[in-house]
Amino acid sequence: MAIVSIQIPQLGEGLQEARVVSFLKKPGDTIKRDEPIYQMETDKAVMDVESPYSGTLVEWLAAEDDLLAIGADIARIESEDEQQVTSSHGAPKAEEVVEAAAASSGVRGVNIPPRTRAYAKEKGISDAVLAELAEAAGGKLMPADIDAHLGGASVPTTGPFVDSAVPSKQRLLSSRMVRGNAIVVPGTEVVVADWTAIETLRAEIKASGSDFQPSAFTLFAFAVTKALAQFPIFRSSLVNDTTLRTYNHVSLGIAVSLPGDELVLAVVEDADTLDWRAFAQRTREKIELARQGTDQANETVTLSLTNMQSFGLRDAVPVVVPPSVGTLFLGEAYNGLAQNTTELKLQRCANLALTFDHRVANGVGAAQFLNAVKKNVEHIRELI
């Protein structure tokens, strides 16, 4: 028998990090080689990850929702075939790795997994402090213990600056965007929509005193959903260079800002199958879930909305995060010139900016979709 570590595999070219979604096995379970044992999320999808060994799961070295670097240890297994482990991977036993790391750092006789040691180094924790924390923990020292010690504070340095850890949600988003920047061919188009119908209907709903009080943004999201139902290309994503996957129904993404400038995604699944009231209710529930910190991003989201009306932004160039094919920006409402007349006439306007992946959609198709959204916005009363 041999105790070996399992590392996060390279799940895609250029991928640097992945998020732990869930564990499919618990310590003490018997595992067969090539059997799925946990789920990871990359910027492309949530996928099952198989064990490279047969044996018994000793422990997990991470927690659900942790963001881990490719190659980081995630589990330890007592393998049934020591010869197979040595010949196929040449990996040292986990205890040897820990002991070697401890010896090199001068910290002995404490239970500090390699990833905790790396995390402590990233946070600026000295070896002496690390040893004290491990002894105080009375067991295995985890990254969460480092966070508890720091109390969420920034780590002071000797220079004229302060280093602090990038929040895990931002690291995950950054990973998705960096990969997207490498593969997406972006195009951006903008239209000016008459916002009068939305504002008028929202005012009527507010004045009614009803318990049903959907926002102007929810009305807008419903208009977008109805357009998505009519444009399959914006319900699609590239599986690879030769395969385009089109989803039967709309999974609408909505960017939700959290304190500390963190960003997560709310997702309304099968949005096109819901009537107006059901859509508004589901959207409110999903946004509330996102505000509690739950990122609902998944591979079925092909278009996301970003609402900047309350921040006074009229124009922007949104970013596409694969596997989505587009991101639609909603700007602030303002007094602008009416677009459907030659007279100089003021009307309430809102700019809609669509950035789309040119590998999936072309300019004309994107323009047709964007104008369908504009038409739905301007005739929102007929939709609901």
C-alpha positions in Angstrom: 0.0 0.0 0.0 1.1 3.6 -0.7 -0.4 6.9 0.3 -0.3 9.1 -2.8 -1.6 12.6 -3.6 -4.0 13.4 -6.4 -3.4 16.6 -8.3 -5.8 18.8 -10.3 -5.2 17.7 -13.9 -4.7 19.9 -16.9 -8.3 20.2 -18.1 -7.7 22.5 -21.1 -4.9 24.3 -22.9 -3.9 27.5 -21.1 -6.1 26.8 -18.1 -4.4 27.8 -14.8 -7.1 27.4 -12.2 -10.3 25.5 -11.6 -13.0 25.6 -8.9 -14.1 22.6 -6.8 -17.8 22.2 -7.3 -18.5 19.0 -5.3 -17.0 15.8 -4.0 -18.5 12.5 -5.2 -16.7 10.4 -2.6 -16.0 10.7 1.1 -13.0 9.6 3.2 -13.0 5.9 3.7 -14.7 5.1 0.4 -13.2 2.6 -1.9 -12.3 4.0 -5.3 -11.6 2.4 -8.6 -9.2 3.8 -11.2 -11.0 6.0 -13.7 -14.0 6.4 -11.4 -15.3 10.0 -11.1 -14.5 11.3 -7.6 -15.1 15.0 -7.7 -16.4 17.8 -10.0 -14.5 20.8 -11.2 -15.6 24.0 -12.9 -13.5 25.6 -15.6 -14.4 28.5 -17.8 -16.0 26.0 -20.2 -18.0 23.7 -18.1 -18.5 21.7 -14.9 -17.0 18.2 -15.4 -16.4 15.0 -13.5 -12.8 14.3 -12.7 -11.6 10.6 -12.5 -9.2 9.0 -10.1 -5.8 8.0 -11.6 -5.6 5.2 -8.9 -7.5 2.5 -7.3 -7.6 2.4 -3.5 -9.2 4.1 -0.5 -9.8 7.8 -0.2 -7.9 9.0 2.9 -8.8 12.7 2.9 -9.7 15.7 0.8 -7.2 18.5 0.9 -9.6 21.2 -0.3 -13.2 22.3 0.3 -16.1 22.9 -2.0 -15.9 26.2 -3.8 -12.1 26.4 -3.4 -10.2 27.8 -6.4 -7.1 25.6 -7.0 -4.1 25.9 -9.3 -3.6 23.3 -11.9 -1.3 20.7 -10.4 -2.3 21.5 -6.8 -3.0 18.6 -4.4 -6.7 17.9 -3.9 -6.8 14.5 -2.2 -4.8 11.7 -0.7 -5.5 8.0 -1.6 -4.2 4.8 -0.1 -3.4 3.1 -3.4 -3.7 -0.7 -3.8 -0.9 -0.9 -6.3 2.3 0.8 -5.2 4.2 -0.4 -8.3 1.6 1.1 -10.6 1.8 4.4 -8.8 5.6 4.5 -9.0 5.8 3.4 -12.6 3.0 5.4 -14.1 3.5 8.6 -12.2 6.7 8.4 -10.3 5.0 10.4 -7.6 6.5 10.3 -4.1 4.3 9.5 -1.1 2.4 12.4 0.3 4.1 12.1 3.6 7.4 12.4 1.8 6.3 15.5 0.0 5.2 17.1 3.3 8.3 16.1 5.1 10.6 17.3 2.3 8.8 20.7 2.2 9.0 20.9 6.0 12.6 20.1 6.0 13.4 22.7 3.4 11.5 25.4 5.3 12.8 24.5 8.7 9.4 23.6 10.0 9.2 20.0 11.3 6.8 17.9 13.3 3.7 19.8 12.2 0.9 18.8 9.8 1.0 21.4 7.0 -0.2 20.3 3.6 1.8 21.6 0.7 -1.0 23.8 -0.6 -1.4 25.4 2.9 2.3 26.1 2.9 2.1 27.7 -0.6 -0.9 29.7 0.5 0.9 31.0 3.6 3.9 32.0 1.5 1.5 33.9 -0.8 0.1 35.7 2.2 3.5 36.6 3.6 3.3 34.3 6.6 6.8 33.4 8.0 7.8 29.8 8.7 7.9 30.5 12.4 4.4 31.9 12.5 3.3 29.0 10.3 4.6 26.5 12.8 2.9 28.3 15.7 -0.4 28.3 13.8 -0.1 24.5 13.1 0.6 23.7 16.7 -2.3 25.9 17.8 -4.6 24.2 15.3 -3.9 20.8 16.9 -4.4 19.1 13.6 -4.0 19.7 9.9 -3.5 23.4 9.1 -5.7 24.5 6.2 -5.8 27.8 4.2 -9.0 28.7 6.1 -6.8 28.8 9.3 -4.5 31.2 7.6 -7.4 33.4 6.7 -8.7 33.3 10.2 -5.3 34.3 11.5 -5.2 37.3 9.2 -8.8 38.2 9.9 -9.3 39.1 6.3 -6.9 42.0 6.7 -4.2 42.9 4.2 -0.7 41.7 4.8 1.6 44.6 5.5 4.9 44.9 3.7 8.1 46.9 4.2 7.4 48.9 1.0 5.2 51.9 0.3 2.3 49.6 -0.6 0.0 46.9 0.8 -0.3 43.4 -0.6 -3.6 41.6 -0.3 -5.1 38.4 -1.6 -7.4 38.6 -4.7 -10.8 37.3 -3.6 -11.6 33.8 -4.9 -14.6 34.9 -6.9 -12.6 37.5 -8.6 -9.8 35.0 -9.3 -12.3 32.7 -10.9 -13.8 35.5 -13.0 -10.3 36.7 -14.0 -9.4 33.1 -15.1 -12.5 33.0 -17.3 -11.9 36.4 -18.8 -8.2 35.8 -19.5 -9.0 32.6 -21.3 -11.8 34.4 -23.1 -9.5 37.1 -24.2 -7.3 34.4 -25.8 -10.0 32.7 -27.8 -12.9 35.1 -28.3 -13.0 37.3 -31.4 -15.2 40.2 -30.1 -17.4 42.5 -32.0 -19.6 45.3 -30.4 -22.7 47.0 -31.7 -24.9 49.7 -30.1 -28.5 50.8 -30.5 -30.5 53.5 -28.8 -33.8 52.2 -27.5 -36.9 54.3 -26.6 -37.1 53.7 -22.9 -40.5 55.5 -22.5 -42.6 52.3 -22.5 -40.5 50.6 -19.8 -40.6 53.7 -17.5 -44.3 54.3 -18.0 -45.2 50.6 -17.2 -42.9 50.6 -14.2 -44.5 53.8 -12.9 -48.0 52.2 -13.3 -46.9 49.0 -11.4 -45.4 51.1 -8.6 -48.5 53.2 -8.3 -50.8 50.2 -8.2 -49.6 49.3 -4.6 -49.6 45.7 -5.5 -47.2 43.2 -3.8 -45.9 42.4 -7.3 -43.3 45.1 -7.9 -40.8 44.0 -10.6 -38.1 46.5 -11.5 -37.5 48.2 -14.8 -34.5 46.0 -15.3 -36.7 42.9 -14.9 -39.0 44.2 -17.6 -35.9 44.7 -19.8 -34.6 41.1 -19.0 -38.0 39.7 -20.1 -37.7 41.6 -23.4 -34.3 40.1 -24.0 -35.5 36.6 -23.1 -38.3 36.9 -25.7 -35.7 37.9 -28.3 -33.4 35.1 -27.4 -36.2 32.6 -28.0 -36.3 33.8 -31.6 -32.5 33.8 -32.3 -30.9 30.3 -31.9 -27.4 31.6 -32.7 -27.5 33.5 -29.4 -28.5 30.4 -27.6 -25.4 28.7 -28.9 -21.8 28.1 -27.9 -18.7 26.6 -29.5 -17.9 23.1 -28.1 -14.8 23.0 -30.3 -13.7 24.4 -33.7 -16.1 22.1 -35.6 -19.1 21.8 -33.2 -21.7 24.4 -32.5 -24.1 23.5 -29.6 -27.5 25.2 -29.6 -29.6 24.9 -26.5 -33.4 24.4 -26.8 -34.2 26.9 -24.1 -32.8 30.2 -22.7 -30.5 30.2 -19.6 -30.2 34.0 -19.0 -27.2 35.2 -17.1 -27.4 38.4 -15.0 -24.3 40.0 -13.5 -24.7 40.8 -9.8 -22.3 43.0 -7.9 -21.4 42.2 -4.4 -19.7 44.3 -1.7 -16.0 44.7 -2.3 -16.6 45.0 -6.0 -17.0 41.2 -6.4 -19.1 40.0 -9.3 -21.1 36.8 -9.6 -23.7 35.5 -12.0 -27.4 34.8 -11.4 -28.9 32.4 -13.9 -32.6 32.1 -14.9 -32.8 28.6 -16.5 -35.5 27.9 -19.1 -36.4 31.6 -19.0 -38.3 31.4 -22.3 -40.7 28.9 -20.9 -41.9 31.2 -18.1 -44.8 33.6 -18.3 -44.3 37.2 -17.2 -45.1 36.8 -13.5 -43.2 33.5 -13.2 -40.2 35.1 -14.9 -40.2 38.1 -12.6 -40.5 35.9 -9.5 -37.7 33.5 -10.7 -35.4 36.4 -11.6 -35.9 37.9 -8.1 -35.1 34.6 -6.5 -32.0 34.0 -8.5 -30.6 37.5 -8.0 -31.2 37.2 -4.3 -29.3 33.9 -4.3 -26.4 35.6 -6.1 -26.4 38.5 -3.6 -25.8 35.9 -0.9 -22.6 35.0 -2.8 -23.8 32.0 -4.9 -22.3 32.1 -8.4 -24.6 30.2 -10.7 -22.5 30.4 -13.8 -22.7 27.2 -16.0 -22.1 26.2 -19.6 -25.7 26.7 -20.6 -25.5 30.5 -20.2 -25.0 31.9 -23.7 -25.9 35.5 -23.0 -25.4 37.6 -19.9 -26.9 41.0 -19.0 -25.0 43.8 -17.2 -27.1 46.6 -15.8 -25.2 49.9 -15.1 -28.2 52.2 -15.0 -27.9 53.2 -11.4 -24.2 54.1 -11.8 -24.8 56.8 -14.4 -23.0 55.0 -17.2 -24.5 55.7 -20.6 -22.1 53.7 -22.8 -19.7 50.8 -22.3 -18.0 48.0 -24.1 -19.0 44.8 -22.3 -16.7 41.7 -22.1 -17.7 38.2 -23.4 -16.8 35.4 -21.0 -16.9 32.0 -22.7 -18.7 29.8 -23.2 -21.2 32.6 -23.5 -21.6 34.0 -27.0 -22.4 37.6 -25.9 -22.9 40.2 -23.1 -25.5 42.9 -23.3 -25.0 46.2 -21.5 -27.9 48.4 -20.3 -27.0 52.0 -19.8 -28.7 54.7 -17.8 -32.0 56.3 -19.0 -31.6 59.8 -20.3 -33.3 62.5 -22.3 -32.3 62.1 -25.9 -33.5 62.7 -29.4 -36.3 60.6 -30.8 -34.9 58.1 -33.3 -38.0 57.5 -35.4 -38.8 61.0 -36.6 -37.1 63.8 -38.5 -38.4 66.3 -35.9 -36.2 67.5 -33.0 -38.1 65.8 -30.3 -37.0 64.6 -26.9 -37.7 61.1 -25.5 -36.4 58.9 -22.8 -33.6 56.7 -24.1 -31.3 54.0 -23.1 -28.3 52.7 -24.9 -27.9 48.9 -25.4 -24.4 47.7 -26.2 -23.9 44.1 -27.3 -20.5 42.5 -27.4 -20.6 39.1 -29.2 -18.2 36.3 -30.2 -17.6 36.8 -33.9 -16.7 33.1 -34.2 -20.3 32.2 -33.5 -22.3 35.2 -34.8 -21.7 37.7 -37.5 -22.5 41.4 -37.7 -25.8 41.2 -39.5 -27.1 38.4 -37.2 -26.0 40.4 -34.1 -27.7 43.5 -35.4 -30.9 41.7 -36.1 -30.9 40.3 -32.6 -30.1 43.6 -31.0 -32.9 45.3 -32.9 -35.3 42.6 -31.8 -34.4 43.4 -28.2 -34.9 47.1 -29.0 -38.3 46.4 -30.5 -39.4 44.3 -27.5 -38.3 47.1 -25.1 -40.3 49.6 -27.0 -43.4 47.3 -27.0 -43.0 45.8 -23.6 -46.7 46.2 -22.8 -47.6 43.9 -25.6 -45.2 41.2 -24.4 -46.6 40.9 -20.9 
